[in-house]
Amino acid sequence: MPSRFETPSLLRTLQKLVQIFEREKIDYMLIGGLVLPAYGQIRTTQDIDLATTIKDAETLRHMFEELRKKNFEITTTPSLDAACIYLFDRENVVDVEIWQRPDGVTFDKQLLQRRTHLPLAENLLAWAIGPEDFIINKLARKDRRVQDEADVVSVLVRQKDRLDENYLVRRAKEFEVLGLLEALKKKAQTT
């Protein structure tokens, strides 16, 4: 049964991805619009954004071999130096972005501990970025849009008393988005 999160084709693609990442024991987490309904407003998204911590070329090569076996077309050359690698799931007609260096994300022990095991559908759990790191990821984007700021406001409203303010402020300072965060907090108070 599809969840309130997304369309069946996105969920089928995500299920294939999660199976590969978990079988290969690769740390990953969903980022972007697919995570938003867990923390903020519900809105549609047309692709899957995943962040991963692949550190060596052999693991990267093996993972992409596994993805090809599952009918993923790799549209950019997999490289440890690439900030993002683009895939296309031919079977479900879904675009996938695998982020190795997403904006506003530091792959450290604390970030990985703050991930959420998110139920997306019956028999589908996936790791998702935590709400504080979701906010910073959205604000630190080099190509930040008005929609990203609206997403952050919706998270600030829905997660009002559940956010770890000290952690959020520390990460906002780290990525130089504290001023923007404070402005959006004021906006969230009037929403």
MIDOSE-1310 file (N, C-alpha, C; in nm, 2 decimals, decimal comma, always signed):
residues 191
mpsr	+0,08/-0,12/+0,00/+0,00/+0,00/+0,00/+0,09/+0,12/+0,00; +0,07/+0,22/-0,09/+0,15/+0,34/-0,09/+0,13/+0,42/+0,03; +0,23/+0,49/+0,08/+0,22/+0,57/+0,20/+0,17/+0,71/+0,15; +0,16/+0,80/+0,25/+0,12/+0,94/+0,21/+0,24/+1,01/+0,16
fetp	+0,35/+0,94/+0,15/+0,48/+1,01/+0,11/+0,49/+1,03/-0,04; +0,47/+0,92/-0,12/+0,49/+0,94/-0,26/+0,42/+0,84/-0,34; +0,45/+0,84/-0,47/+0,38/+0,75/-0,57/+0,44/+0,61/-0,56; +0,37/+0,51/-0,61/+0,42/+0,38/-0,60/+0,55/+0,36/-0,68
sllr	+0,57/+0,43/-0,79/+0,69/+0,41/-0,87/+0,81/+0,46/-0,79; +0,80/+0,57/-0,72/+0,91/+0,62/-0,64/+0,94/+0,52/-0,53; +0,83/+0,47/-0,47/+0,85/+0,37/-0,36/+0,92/+0,24/-0,41; +0,88/+0,20/-0,53/+0,95/+0,07/-0,58/+1,09/+0,10/-0,61
tlqk	+1,12/+0,22/-0,66/+1,26/+0,25/-0,69/+1,34/+0,26/-0,56; +1,28/+0,33/-0,46/+1,34/+0,34/-0,33/+1,37/+0,21/-0,27; +1,27/+0,12/-0,28/+1,29/-0,02/-0,22/+1,41/-0,09/-0,28; +1,43/-0,08/-0,41/+1,55/-0,14/-0,48/+1,68/-0,07/-0,42
lvqi	+1,68/+0,06/-0,41/+1,79/+0,12/-0,36/+1,83/+0,08/-0,22; +1,73/+0,08/-0,13/+1,75/+0,05/+0,01/+1,80/-0,09/+0,02; +1,75/-0,19/-0,06/+1,80/-0,32/-0,05/+1,94/-0,33/-0,09; +1,99/-0,26/-0,19/+2,13/-0,26/-0,23/+2,21/-0,20/-0,12
fere	+2,18/-0,08/-0,07/+2,26/-0,01/+0,03/+2,27/-0,09/+0,16; +2,16/-0,15/+0,20/+2,16/-0,23/+0,32/+2,24/-0,36/+0,31; +2,22/-0,43/+0,19/+2,29/-0,55/+0,17/+2,44/-0,53/+0,16; +2,48/-0,42/+0,10/+2,62/-0,38/+0,09/+2,68/-0,31/+0,21
kidy	+2,59/-0,29/+0,31/+2,63/-0,22/+0,44/+2,69/-0,09/+0,41; +2,63/-0,01/+0,33/+2,67/+0,13/+0,30/+2,57/+0,22/+0,37; +2,63/+0,31/+0,46/+2,55/+0,41/+0,52/+2,49/+0,50/+0,42; +2,36/+0,53/+0,44/+2,29/+0,62/+0,34/+2,18/+0,69/+0,42
mlig	+2,12/+0,79/+0,36/+2,00/+0,86/+0,41/+1,94/+0,94/+0,30; +1,81/+0,94/+0,31/+1,73/+1,02/+0,22/+1,74/+1,16/+0,26; +1,75/+1,25/+0,16/+1,75/+1,39/+0,18/+1,65/+1,45/+0,08; +1,62/+1,58/+0,09/+1,53/+1,64/-0,02/+1,38/+1,62/+0,01
glvl	+1,31/+1,64/-0,10/+1,16/+1,64/-0,09/+1,09/+1,52/-0,04; +1,16/+1,40/-0,06/+1,10/+1,28/-0,02/+1,09/+1,27/+0,13; +1,18/+1,34/+0,20/+1,18/+1,34/+0,35/+1,08/+1,44/+0,41; +1,05/+1,55/+0,33/+0,98/+1,66/+0,39/+0,85/+1,62/+0,46
payg	+0,76/+1,53/+0,41/+0,64/+1,50/+0,48/+0,66/+1,45/+0,62; +0,78/+1,39/+0,65/+0,80/+1,34/+0,78/+0,82/+1,45/+0,88; +0,87/+1,57/+0,84/+0,90/+1,68/+0,93/+0,82/+1,80/+0,91; +0,77/+1,82/+0,79/+0,71/+1,95/+0,75/+0,58/+1,93/+0,67
qirt	+0,57/+2,01/+0,57/+0,45/+2,00/+0,48/+0,46/+1,89/+0,38; +0,35/+1,85/+0,33/+0,34/+1,74/+0,23/+0,34/+1,81/+0,10; +0,44/+1,78/+0,01/+0,44/+1,83/-0,13/+0,50/+1,72/-0,21; +0,47/+1,73/-0,34/+0,52/+1,62/-0,43/+0,66/+1,64/-0,47
tqdi	+0,73/+1,54/-0,51/+0,86/+1,54/-0,56/+0,87/+1,44/-0,67; +0,95/+1,46/-0,77/+0,96/+1,37/-0,88/+1,08/+1,28/-0,88; +1,17/+1,30/-0,78/+1,29/+1,22/-0,79/+1,33/+1,17/-0,64; +1,44/+1,10/-0,64/+1,49/+1,05/-0,51/+1,63/+1,11/-0,49
dlat	+1,65/+1,17/-0,37/+1,78/+1,22/-0,34/+1,83/+1,14/-0,22; +1,94/+1,08/-0,24/+2,01/+1,00/-0,13/+2,15/+1,05/-0,11; +2,19/+1,05/+0,02/+2,33/+1,09/+0,05/+2,39/+0,96/+0,10; +2,52/+0,94/+0,07/+2,59/+0,82/+0,11/+2,73/+0,85/+0,15
tikd	+2,79/+0,76/+0,22/+2,93/+0,78/+0,27/+3,03/+0,68/+0,21; +3,02/+0,66/+0,09/+3,12/+0,57/+0,02/+3,25/+0,64/+0,02; +3,35/+0,56/+0,07/+3,49/+0,62/+0,08/+3,59/+0,56/-0,01; +3,56/+0,45/-0,07/+3,67/+0,39/-0,15/+3,61/+0,35/-0,29
aetl	+3,70/+0,35/-0,39/+3,66/+0,33/-0,53/+3,61/+0,19/-0,55; +3,66/+0,09/-0,48/+3,61/-0,05/-0,50/+3,46/-0,06/-0,46; +3,43/+0,00/-0,34/+3,29/-0,01/-0,29/+3,20/+0,07/-0,39; +3,24/+0,18/-0,44/+3,17/+0,26/-0,54/+3,14/+0,18/-0,66
rhmf	+3,25/+0,12/-0,72/+3,24/+0,04/-0,84/+3,14/-0,08/-0,82; +3,15/-0,15/-0,71/+3,07/-0,26/-0,68/+2,92/-0,22/-0,66; +2,90/-0,11/-0,59/+2,76/-0,06/-0,58/+2,69/-0,03/-0,71; +2,77/+0,03/-0,80/+2,71/+0,07/-0,93/+2,69/-0,05/-1,02
eelr	+2,77/-0,16/-1,00/+2,75/-0,28/-1,07/+2,61/-0,34/-1,02; +2,59/-0,34/-0,89/+2,46/-0,38/-0,84/+2,34/-0,30/-0,89; +2,36/-0,17/-0,90/+2,26/-0,08/-0,95/+2,22/-0,12/-1,09; +2,32/-0,14/-1,17/+2,30/-0,18/-1,32/+2,22/-0,31/-1,33
kknf	+2,25/-0,40/-1,24/+2,18/-0,53/-1,24/+2,03/-0,51/-1,21; +2,00/-0,40/-1,13/+1,86/-0,37/-1,10/+1,79/-0,28/-1,19; +1,85/-0,26/-1,31/+1,79/-0,18/-1,42/+1,81/-0,03/-1,40; +1,91/+0,01/-1,33/+1,94/+0,15/-1,32/+2,04/+0,19/-1,43
eitt	+2,01/+0,30/-1,50/+2,10/+0,35/-1,60/+2,18/+0,46/-1,53; +2,31/+0,45/-1,53/+2,40/+0,55/-1,47/+2,43/+0,66/-1,57; +2,38/+0,78/-1,55/+2,38/+0,88/-1,65/+2,51/+0,97/-1,63; +2,58/+0,96/-1,52/+2,71/+1,03/-1,50/+2,81/+0,92/-1,46
tpsl	+2,94/+0,95/-1,48/+3,04/+0,85/-1,45/+3,06/+0,85/-1,29; +3,04/+0,73/-1,23/+3,06/+0,72/-1,09/+3,21/+0,75/-1,05; +3,23/+0,84/-0,96/+3,36/+0,89/-0,92/+3,35/+0,93/-0,77; +3,45/+0,90/-0,69/+3,46/+0,95/-0,56/+3,46/+1,10/-0,55
daac	+3,51/+1,16/-0,66/+3,52/+1,31/-0,66/+3,39/+1,38/-0,69; +3,30/+1,31/-0,75/+3,17/+1,37/-0,79/+3,09/+1,41/-0,67; +3,04/+1,53/-0,67/+2,95/+1,57/-0,56/+2,81/+1,49/-0,57; +2,77/+1,46/-0,69/+2,64/+1,39/-0,71/+2,66/+1,30/-0,83
iylf	+2,60/+1,19/-0,82/+2,59/+1,09/-0,93/+2,45/+1,07/-0,97; +2,42/+1,08/-1,10/+2,28/+1,07/-1,14/+2,25/+0,93/-1,20; +2,13/+0,88/-1,16/+2,08/+0,75/-1,21/+1,94/+0,77/-1,27; +1,90/+0,67/-1,34/+1,76/+0,66/-1,39/+1,72/+0,52/-1,38
dren	+1,61/+0,50/-1,31/+1,55/+0,37/-1,29/+1,46/+0,34/-1,41; +1,50/+0,26/-1,51/+1,43/+0,24/-1,63/+1,29/+0,17/-1,60; +1,30/+0,08/-1,51/+1,18/+0,00/-1,47/+1,06/+0,08/-1,42; +1,09/+0,18/-1,34/+0,99/+0,26/-1,28/+0,99/+0,41/-1,33
vvdv	+1,08/+0,44/-1,42/+1,09/+0,58/-1,48/+1,10/+0,68/-1,36; +1,21/+0,67/-1,29/+1,24/+0,76/-1,17/+1,38/+0,80/-1,18; +1,40/+0,93/-1,16/+1,54/+0,99/-1,15/+1,59/+0,98/-1,01; +1,72/+0,95/-1,00/+1,78/+0,93/-0,86/+1,91/+1,02/-0,86
eiwq	+1,93/+1,09/-0,75/+2,05/+1,16/-0,73/+2,12/+1,10/-0,61; +2,24/+1,05/-0,63/+2,32/+1,00/-0,51/+2,42/+1,10/-0,48; +2,40/+1,17/-0,37/+2,49/+1,27/-0,32/+2,60/+1,22/-0,24; +2,72/+1,25/-0,27/+2,84/+1,22/-0,19/+2,89/+1,33/-0,11
rpdg	+2,85/+1,45/-0,15/+2,89/+1,57/-0,08/+2,77/+1,67/-0,08; +2,66/+1,64/-0,02/+2,55/+1,73/-0,02/+2,58/+1,86/+0,06; +2,53/+1,97/+0,01/+2,55/+2,10/+0,08/+2,49/+2,09/+0,22; +2,57/+2,15/+0,31/+2,52/+2,16/+0,45/+2,53/+2,03/+0,53
vtfd	+2,60/+1,93/+0,48/+2,60/+1,80/+0,55/+2,74/+1,76/+0,57; +2,77/+1,73/+0,70/+2,90/+1,68/+0,73/+2,88/+1,53/+0,78; +2,93/+1,44/+0,71/+2,91/+1,30/+0,74/+3,00/+1,27/+0,86; +2,95/+1,28/+0,98/+3,02/+1,25/+1,10/+2,93/+1,16/+1,19
kqll	+2,98/+1,11/+1,30/+2,91/+1,02/+1,38/+2,78/+1,08/+1,43; +2,78/+1,20/+1,47/+2,66/+1,27/+1,52/+2,55/+1,27/+1,41; +2,58/+1,31/+1,29/+2,49/+1,31/+1,18/+2,42/+1,17/+1,16; +2,51/+1,07/+1,16/+2,46/+0,94/+1,13/+2,37/+0,89/+1,25
qrrt	+2,40/+0,93/+1,37/+2,32/+0,89/+1,49/+2,19/+0,96/+1,49; +2,18/+1,08/+1,42/+2,06/+1,16/+1,42/+1,96/+1,12/+1,31; +2,01/+1,03/+1,22/+1,92/+0,99/+1,11/+1,79/+0,93/+1,18; +1,68/+0,92/+1,10/+1,56/+0,87/+1,14/+1,53/+0,74/+1,05
hlpl	+1,49/+0,64/+1,11/+1,44/+0,52/+1,04/+1,30/+0,54/+1,00; +1,27/+0,58/+0,88/+1,14/+0,63/+0,84/+1,06/+0,53/+0,77; +0,94/+0,50/+0,82/+0,85/+0,40/+0,75/+0,78/+0,48/+0,64; +0,81/+0,43/+0,51/+0,76/+0,50/+0,40/+0,64/+0,42/+0,33
aenl	+0,63/+0,30/+0,36/+0,52/+0,21/+0,31/+0,53/+0,08/+0,39; +0,43/+0,00/+0,37/+0,43/-0,13/+0,43/+0,56/-0,20/+0,39; +0,63/-0,25/+0,48/+0,76/-0,33/+0,45/+0,87/-0,24/+0,39; +0,86/-0,11/+0,41/+0,97/-0,03/+0,36/+1,01/+0,08/+0,46
lawa	+1,13/+0,05/+0,52/+1,19/+0,15/+0,61/+1,31/+0,20/+0,55; +1,34/+0,33/+0,55/+1,46/+0,38/+0,50/+1,52/+0,49/+0,59; +1,65/+0,50/+0,59/+1,71/+0,60/+0,68/+1,69/+0,73/+0,61; +1,66/+0,83/+0,69/+1,64/+0,97/+0,64/+1,72/+1,07/+0,73
igpe	+1,76/+1,17/+0,67/+1,83/+1,28/+0,74/+1,74/+1,33/+0,86; +1,81/+1,36/+0,97/+1,73/+1,41/+1,08/+1,68/+1,55/+1,05; +1,58/+1,60/+1,13/+1,51/+1,73/+1,10/+1,61/+1,85/+1,10; +1,70/+1,85/+1,20/+1,79/+1,96/+1,21/+1,89/+1,97/+1,09
dfii	+1,94/+1,85/+1,05/+2,03/+1,84/+0,94/+1,95/+1,87/+0,81; +1,83/+1,83/+0,80/+1,74/+1,86/+0,69/+1,74/+2,01/+0,66; +1,71/+2,08/+0,77/+1,70/+2,23/+0,77/+1,83/+2,29/+0,71; +1,94/+2,24/+0,77/+2,07/+2,30/+0,73/+2,10/+2,26/+0,58
nkla	+2,07/+2,14/+0,55/+2,09/+2,10/+0,41/+2,02/+2,19/+0,31; +1,89/+2,22/+0,34/+1,81/+2,31/+0,26/+1,87/+2,45/+0,25; +1,91/+2,50/+0,37/+1,96/+2,64/+0,37/+2,09/+2,66/+0,31; +2,18/+2,56/+0,32/+2,32/+2,57/+0,27/+2,33/+2,54/+0,12
rkdr	+2,22/+2,50/+0,05/+2,23/+2,47/-0,09/+2,28/+2,59/-0,17; +2,37/+2,56/-0,26/+2,43/+2,67/-0,34/+2,32/+2,72/-0,44; +2,22/+2,63/-0,47/+2,11/+2,67/-0,56/+1,98/+2,68/-0,49; +1,99/+2,73/-0,36/+1,87/+2,74/-0,28/+1,76/+2,82/-0,35
rvqd	+1,64/+2,77/-0,34/+1,52/+2,83/-0,40/+1,43/+2,88/-0,29; +1,33/+2,96/-0,33/+1,22/+3,00/-0,24/+1,15/+2,88/-0,18; +1,14/+2,77/-0,26/+1,07/+2,65/-0,22/+1,15/+2,59/-0,10; +1,28/+2,59/-0,11/+1,36/+2,54/+0,00/+1,34/+2,61/+0,13
eadv	+1,33/+2,74/+0,12/+1,30/+2,82/+0,24/+1,16/+2,79/+0,30; +1,06/+2,78/+0,21/+0,93/+2,74/+0,25/+0,93/+2,60/+0,32; +1,00/+2,51/+0,26/+1,02/+2,38/+0,33/+1,07/+2,39/+0,47; +1,17/+2,47/+0,49/+1,23/+2,49/+0,62/+1,13/+2,55/+0,71
vsvl	+1,06/+2,65/+0,67/+0,96/+2,71/+0,76/+0,85/+2,61/+0,80; +0,81/+2,52/+0,71/+0,71/+2,42/+0,75/+0,77/+2,32/+0,85; +0,90/+2,29/+0,84/+0,96/+2,20/+0,94/+0,97/+2,28/+1,07; +1,01/+2,40/+1,07/+1,02/+2,48/+1,20/+0,88/+2,49/+1,27
vrqk	+0,78/+2,50/+1,19/+0,64/+2,51/+1,25/+0,60/+2,37/+1,30; +0,62/+2,26/+1,23/+0,57/+2,13/+1,27/+0,66/+2,07/+1,38; +0,79/+2,10/+1,38/+0,88/+2,04/+1,47/+0,92/+2,14/+1,59; +0,84/+2,24/+1,60/+0,87/+2,35/+1,69/+0,94/+2,32/+1,82
drld	+0,88/+2,23/+1,90/+0,93/+2,20/+2,04/+1,02/+2,07/+2,04; +1,04/+2,01/+1,92/+1,11/+1,89/+1,91/+1,25/+1,90/+1,86; +1,29/+2,02/+1,81/+1,42/+2,04/+1,75/+1,53/+2,06/+1,86; +1,64/+2,01/+1,83/+1,76/+2,03/+1,92/+1,82/+2,16/+1,88
enyl	+1,78/+2,27/+1,95/+1,82/+2,41/+1,91/+1,97/+2,42/+1,92; +2,04/+2,37/+2,02/+2,19/+2,38/+2,03/+2,26/+2,32/+1,91; +2,21/+2,20/+1,87/+2,27/+2,13/+1,75/+2,24/+2,21/+1,63; +2,12/+2,26/+1,61/+2,07/+2,33/+1,49/+2,16/+2,46/+1,48
vrra	+2,18/+2,53/+1,58/+2,25/+2,66/+1,58/+2,40/+2,63/+1,55; +2,45/+2,52/+1,61/+2,59/+2,49/+1,59/+2,62/+2,46/+1,44; +2,53/+2,37/+1,38/+2,54/+2,34/+1,24/+2,52/+2,46/+1,15; +2,42/+2,55/+1,19/+2,40/+2,67/+1,11/+2,52/+2,76/+1,11
kefe	+2,59/+2,77/+1,22/+2,71/+2,85/+1,22/+2,82/+2,78/+1,14; +2,83/+2,65/+1,15/+2,93/+2,58/+1,07/+2,92/+2,60/+0,92; +2,79/+2,61/+0,87/+2,77/+2,63/+0,73/+2,73/+2,77/+0,69; +2,75/+2,86/+0,79/+2,73/+3,01/+0,76/+2,59/+3,04/+0,72
vlgl	+2,49/+2,98/+0,78/+2,35/+3,01/+0,74/+2,26/+3,05/+0,87; +2,33/+3,09/+0,98/+2,26/+3,12/+1,10/+2,17/+3,24/+1,08; +2,21/+3,35/+1,01/+2,13/+3,46/+0,99/+2,00/+3,43/+0,91; +2,01/+3,35/+0,81/+1,90/+3,30/+0,74/+1,80/+3,21/+0,82
leal	+1,86/+3,13/+0,90/+1,78/+3,04/+0,99/+1,71/+3,13/+1,09; +1,77/+3,23/+1,15/+1,70/+3,32/+1,24/+1,59/+3,39/+1,18; +1,61/+3,44/+1,05/+1,50/+3,51/+0,98/+1,38/+3,41/+0,95; +1,41/+3,29/+0,92/+1,30/+3,19/+0,89/+1,23/+3,15/+1,02
kkka	+1,30/+3,15/+1,13/+1,24/+3,12/+1,26/+1,14/+3,23/+1,29; +1,17/+3,35/+1,27/+1,07/+3,46/+1,29/+0,95/+3,44/+1,20; +0,98/+3,41/+1,07/+0,87/+3,39/+0,98/+0,78/+3,27/+1,03; +0,84/+3,16/+1,08/+0,76/+3,05/+1,13/+0,68/+3,08/+1,25
qtt	+0,72/+3,18/+1,33/+0,64/+3,22/+1,45/+0,51/+3,29/+1,41; +0,51/+3,35/+1,29/+0,39/+3,42/+1,24/+0,30/+3,34/+1,15; +0,35/+3,21/+1,12/+0,27/+3,13/+1,04/+0,17/+3,05/+1,11
